[in-house]
Amino acid sequence: MRTSMADVQHSLGGIDFPKNKNEIVKYAQEHGASDEIVSDLQQLPDRTYNNAADVAQEFSGKRFEGESK
């Protein structure tokens, strides 16, 4: 099951942007994000994100590996 965007935003609370994908994943890991959230973040496109809305835009509407239809 894919995590909700609300869960992701909670896990990234306090992050300063811009950040690249790896920095976002590392921040989430260091701040206690679940393995599921970290896994979903690792599947985001490898680019720089300027704000939380950028992350949400990439996250929303996409099916992640392992998610059933």
Backbone bond lengths (Angstrom), bond angles and torsions (degrees), N, CA, C in turn:
res aa  C-N    CA-C-N  psi(-1)  N-CA   C-N-CA  omega(-1)  CA-C   N-CA-C  phi
1 M - - - 1.458 - - 1.523 109.58 -
2 R 1.289 116.13 137.34 1.456 121.29 178.94 1.521 110.48 -80.27
3 T 1.301 115.92 140.97 1.464 120.37 177.31 1.522 110.01 -70.64
4 S 1.304 115.72 157.55 1.461 120.19 179.46 1.529 109.83 -81.83
5 M 1.309 115.67 156.20 1.464 119.94 177.31 1.516 110.00 -63.02
6 A 1.328 117.75 -32.39 1.467 120.53 177.71 1.523 110.55 -62.04
7 D 1.339 117.24 -40.40 1.468 120.73 177.49 1.520 111.00 -64.09
8 V 1.323 115.48 -41.10 1.469 120.06 179.33 1.523 109.92 -64.40
9 Q 1.328 116.89 -46.38 1.465 120.25 -179.93 1.522 110.92 -61.26
10 H 1.327 116.73 -38.88 1.464 120.03 177.64 1.536 110.29 -62.29
11 S 1.317 116.20 -42.51 1.464 120.96 -179.60 1.525 112.34 -66.52
12 L 1.319 116.45 -26.02 1.463 120.45 -178.92 1.524 112.32 -99.72
13 G 1.314 117.22 10.00 1.459 120.76 179.87 1.519 111.60 -55.94
14 G 1.322 116.41 129.04 1.457 121.41 178.32 1.520 114.71 90.63
15 I 1.326 117.73 -4.73 1.465 120.18 -179.96 1.529 109.70 -69.67
16 D 1.310 115.60 140.83 1.465 121.21 175.85 1.518 108.97 -98.06
17 F 1.305 116.43 128.33 1.459 122.07 177.10 1.509 108.90 -99.88
18 P 1.332 119.03 160.00 1.465 127.47 4.32 1.524 112.46 -78.63
19 K 1.349 114.50 151.93 1.458 122.82 176.75 1.526 108.27 -142.01
20 N 1.328 115.95 148.55 1.458 118.08 173.11 1.528 108.29 -87.45
21 K 1.323 115.85 172.93 1.461 120.47 -176.75 1.518 111.91 -55.65
22 N 1.319 117.71 -45.83 1.469 120.55 -177.84 1.524 111.80 -62.66
23 E 1.315 117.01 -38.42 1.465 120.75 178.11 1.530 110.95 -66.17
24 I 1.327 116.51 -37.59 1.468 120.92 178.51 1.526 109.98 -65.74
25 V 1.335 116.81 -45.39 1.462 121.22 178.79 1.526 110.26 -61.02
26 K 1.333 116.80 -45.31 1.460 121.02 -179.70 1.531 110.96 -62.12
27 Y 1.330 117.14 -43.76 1.457 121.30 178.72 1.526 110.34 -58.95
28 A 1.327 116.16 -46.38 1.464 120.31 -179.62 1.530 110.57 -61.09
29 Q 1.330 117.28 -44.16 1.466 120.99 179.23 1.524 111.15 -61.43
30 E 1.321 116.53 -43.78 1.460 121.43 -177.41 1.531 113.04 -70.63
31 H 1.328 116.35 -17.46 1.462 120.41 -177.89 1.527 111.89 -111.42
32 G 1.344 116.17 24.67 1.458 120.88 169.26 1.510 117.16 79.74
33 A 1.327 118.13 20.89 1.467 119.53 177.71 1.529 109.73 -64.88
34 S 1.311 115.61 148.55 1.465 120.41 178.70 1.525 110.06 -66.88
35 D 1.329 115.44 161.01 1.469 120.47 177.27 1.526 110.82 -59.68
36 E 1.323 116.55 -34.95 1.465 120.79 -179.90 1.530 110.82 -64.93
37 I 1.323 117.25 -43.70 1.465 120.83 179.10 1.525 109.84 -65.25
38 V 1.320 117.12 -45.65 1.464 120.93 179.31 1.527 110.05 -59.49
39 S 1.323 116.82 -43.33 1.461 121.39 179.10 1.524 111.05 -60.62
40 D 1.329 116.72 -44.44 1.465 119.92 178.74 1.524 111.39 -64.47
41 L 1.318 117.40 -41.71 1.467 120.38 178.58 1.528 111.41 -63.47
42 Q 1.330 117.04 -35.28 1.461 120.54 179.83 1.526 111.98 -65.88
43 Q 1.309 117.22 -17.87 1.454 121.17 -179.89 1.527 113.42 -92.30
44 L 1.317 117.12 -1.00 1.462 120.05 175.89 1.523 109.71 -68.27
45 P 1.336 117.25 153.93 1.468 119.80 175.28 1.529 110.95 -58.89
46 D 1.314 115.67 144.77 1.464 122.01 -178.13 1.521 109.05 -81.76
47 R 1.333 114.95 95.05 1.470 121.24 179.64 1.513 109.06 -155.63
48 T 1.312 116.37 178.93 1.461 121.56 176.41 1.523 109.15 -90.33
49 Y 1.321 115.36 134.29 1.462 122.92 178.60 1.520 107.66 -108.54
50 N 1.338 116.00 126.71 1.460 121.06 -175.57 1.517 114.03 -85.51
51 N 1.335 116.92 -19.59 1.462 121.19 -179.15 1.524 109.35 -166.81
52 A 1.319 116.32 175.80 1.459 120.95 -178.72 1.523 111.67 -63.43
53 A 1.328 116.67 -30.91 1.465 119.68 178.32 1.527 111.28 -63.33
54 D 1.332 117.69 -35.39 1.466 121.10 175.45 1.526 110.77 -60.79
55 V 1.324 116.13 -43.91 1.467 120.47 179.14 1.529 109.04 -64.22
56 A 1.315 116.90 -45.71 1.462 121.30 -179.07 1.523 111.22 -61.05
57 Q 1.317 116.98 -40.07 1.464 121.01 -179.77 1.524 111.00 -62.16
58 E 1.320 117.05 -43.48 1.467 120.27 178.36 1.520 111.09 -70.35
59 F 1.310 116.67 -34.95 1.453 122.09 -175.03 1.521 111.61 -74.80
60 S 1.325 117.15 -40.41 1.464 120.60 -174.02 1.521 111.66 -72.99
61 G 1.301 114.57 140.88 1.448 120.92 175.18 1.512 115.41 76.67
62 K 1.319 118.35 1.68 1.457 120.69 -179.89 1.510 109.78 -103.36
63 R 1.315 115.72 145.25 1.462 120.88 175.13 1.514 107.08 -98.54
64 F 1.302 116.40 128.49 1.455 121.31 -178.85 1.515 109.73 -95.39
65 E 1.307 115.81 156.39 1.459 122.27 178.99 1.524 109.28 -51.63
66 G 1.322 115.06 136.50 1.443 119.87 176.52 1.531 113.76 87.11
67 E 1.309 117.43 -7.27 1.459 119.22 179.30 1.515 108.19 -85.82
68 S 1.302 117.31 130.93 1.451 120.97 179.84 1.527 110.08 -79.36
69 K 1.311 114.75 154.96 1.470 120.24 -178.94 1.510 111.17 -79.79
